[in-house]
Amino acid sequence: MVLAIFYTELFRRGILEGSFTSHRQDRCRDMPDPKGAVPQLKRAKIIGFPGEAQGILAVPHYIGDKAHLNAHGPNGAPGQYTVAFVLARPNSRNMAESEVKFVDALRGDSHLAISKPAVNIDIDPDQIEMSYRTKSGQLLFHGYPNEQGFLAKVVSAPFFATNRNAAQKAAETAIHGLLSNLSSQLDIPLNIEAIEVTEIATKAKGISFIAPFAPVHMAVRGAGSVTDSEFEHAEALYREALNSNTPVYRFLCFYKILELSRKRRARLGIKHKAALKQARPGEQIPARDKEAMETWLNALFYVNRDWDDGVFDQIFIPEAVGKKVNNVFDNQLRPIRDKIAHGILDSGEFLLLDKAEDRAMVSRWLPLLRCLARRVMKNDFREYLEFLSEDGTVSE
């Protein structure tokens, strides 16, 4: 007998929530307060930081003679796993932004024709087999077409892993290598939209996806001009980062905003800085204090995102809390950037873009890096977030 208990898990954080909540906005109060400050919009709770990798985990809870299957919880036990990958063409999605579906309910698509009617062949296969060997071993994948005959889903054959995270890392490294091989030789994009990990013994399923952005109200001036080319460049980099689905490229865009800020400040010099009397608040990342973290974030995002512990864990990672932006830039971000941009360091260490651990390392810094980019832009350019005060109130 089985009782189905559903958990939601923010992958790479280990934080368990009660349920998945779809994105929505509450109606804004129309009347400003007596001081002229417009109340912030309120959003429902969100799963993680918008635009970053999140996940939902469905774990059956067993009773009776199968109760022993509950022992290892959501992380899973050593045993057999399968990992499924849903593909999507660029600029297309398999599900609406406000929806999260498991693999069986997703169609999938790509530019790779493997069966009829996409390709005219004598046989009509219902799947293809692909094998890829890494240093840690070899995995076999089954590729399935959609109704148009294009490769839509790739599912690993069952393989042994010590737990759920290990299974996902092993399969991700293999599939990225396999898809990179196909992409480079056939000159087509092969993008993964969703990843589902299944523990065979317990039937527990976890789906990872990119948390969507919720709609926002217009809160910037409808007319005006931008005459600072550095400001234009910073804004363009920010939009490029949000529009990209590649963590490595997004990292470089946000990093370049911080680098632009440092070069700009060095060029302006101490004398000019003093003449401008330019305050640069918030450039020390707060410690793990809820009130301080909320205040720091509310100065950067004009809609109250109802920050929770899960989002705090994503943004305020241990290596950065309590440190200044420049310290994090020099000691944490620059080494990662060098691995990406230069390909190889003097020590011989380099970033493998298809290795799950290296991709996770880059993705782990993205929530904080996005916040740091907004922080220095707000301090450097008067036009940026001019309506948003440091206490989070919005000016009328």
BELJOKA-V941101 format. One line per field, one symbol per residue. phi: phi as a letter, one per 40 degrees, with the letter a starting at -180 (. if undefined). A space follows every 50 residues. Layout:
phi: ???
This chain:
phi: .bbcbbbbbcdgbgccbcacbccabccccccccdcgccdccbbcdbcgcd gbcbabbbbcbcbgcbccccdcgccgbdicbbbbbbcacdgbbcacdcbb bcddcbcgaacccbacccbcbccbccabbbbabbccibbbbbbbccccgc dbbbbccdacacacccccccccdcccccccccccccgbcbbccabbbbcc cbgcbbbbaccccccbccabccaiabbccccdcccccccdccccbbdccc dcccccccccccccccccgcccccccfccbcgcbccccbdcccccccccb bcbccfdbcccdcccccdcbcgbcdcccdccbccdcdcccccgacdcgca cccccdccccccccccdcccccccccccccbcccfccbcccgcbcc
